[in-house]
Amino acid sequence: MSGAFSGRQEKLGNGEEKERRGKRMEMLALLQSVEGAKLIGTGIAAGAGVIGAGAGMGYLIGQTIASIHRQPEAFEQTRGLMFLGIGLVEAFALYALVFALLIAFVL
């Protein structure tokens, strides 16, 4: 069988061999560009998730401070709701990071 294969290689013209080599190089470049796009997508997903969580947490804490300033007697209730909100915002940040890791290693 190797004789038939080597005979076929000899029958290929120089132009056909160059064409096959060119197609292989195109496929390799396409795979590398897909890897690059995957890394860019990972960075965007992680960055947007963490930046969004940071902005949300800053807004939440700022509104809590303003609320406590207006009604100091509701401090305990406001503080508890603030910590609940912070936990939810952090959960969204963790979901974004998990999604970024899925993009990087699974897809």
C-alpha positions, 0 to 999 in steps of 0.5 A, spaced: 500 500 500 505 504 501 508 503 494 501 505 491 501 511 496 508 513 494 507 512 486 501 517 487 505 522 490 510 522 484 504 523 479 502 529 483 505 535 479 509 541 482 503 546 482 498 541 485 503 540 491 504 547 492 496 548 492 496 543 497 501 546 501 498 553 501 491 550 503 494 547 509 497 554 511 491 557 510 487 552 515 493 553 520 492 561 519 485 560 520 486 555 526 490 561 529 485 566 528 480 562 531 484 561 538 486 569 537 479 571 537 477 566 543 482 569 547 479 576 545 472 574 547 475 571 554 478 578 555 472 582 553 467 577 557 471 577 564 473 585 563 466 587 562 463 582 567 468 585 573 467 592 570 460 592 571 460 589 578 464 594 580 460 600 577 454 596 580 457 596 587 459 603 587 452 605 585 449 601 591 454 603 596 453 610 594 445 610 594 446 606 601 450 612 604 445 617 601 439 613 604 442 612 611 444 620 611 437 621 610 434 616 615 439 614 620 434 610 624 433 605 618 441 604 619 440 596 620 435 595 615 439 599 610 445 595 611 442 589 611 439 590 604 446 593 602 450 587 604 444 582 600 445 587 594 453 586 594 452 579 594 448 579 588 453 583 584 458 579 586 455 573 584 454 576 577 461 578 577 463 570 578 458 568 573 462 573 568 468 570 570 466 563 569 463 564 562 470 567 560 473 561 563 468 557 559 470 561 553 477 560 554 477 552 555 471 549 553 469 552 546 
